Amino acid sequence: MADQLGDSLDRAVEGAFTRPIPKSAQAQMKYLVRQMKGTRATAAALGVSQRTVERYVAGKLKRPRRDLAGRLEREVRKRWQPQIRARAKKKAASTDGIVVYTRARFGFTAAPGSSDDARVRHITQALSPHWAQRLFDARDTGATEQQLLDIAAQGLGEHYFRDNGRRAQDLTVEFTDVEEIEIDL
């Protein structure tokens, strides 16, 4: 799978940020220590020693190894601007909805005699706030990538294939072989 739906949801919310995350390792580490209320919790989250965290905060260490730099940036992004993140999710889940851009294999189960062979489709579809809320709730509760794809398939089935209940009411959509997927708020 080229891209992950969960990661795409996170990137969409990060698009609402009003300021960039801190650039230097020292600034990122200080931010995490403040957010996690101590060096011990920060060290546990990053998988390093408490002394290593203290050295970065003091400025004695400046350039983390590539794997630590990735974990550090990921942890900062997860916690960056929580109020703006919450506001963007609330707006998408209450009024705006989301837009899904995807290239994936879609097949479906329908009435006998219909063309239900799975084929790769490129779909751009707006999903209602209801589906945005379901996706964000599932992401926040730790749903697997497959569970997120199942929710997205149900939403795409309702809006794209069944045209909001105006056609093919008994159609069940299968969403597989995702080549790319991007979410936009």
Secondary structure, 3 states (H helix, E strand, C coil): CCCCHHHHHHHHHHCCCCCCCCCCHHHHHHHHHHHHCCHHHHHHHHCCCHHHHHHHHHCCCCCCCHHHHHHHHHHHHHHCCHHHHHHHHHHHHHHHCEEEEEEEEEEEECCCCCCCCCEEEEEEEEECHHHHHHHHHHHHCCCCHHHHHHHHHHHHHHHHHCCCCCCCCCCEEEEEEEEEEEEEC
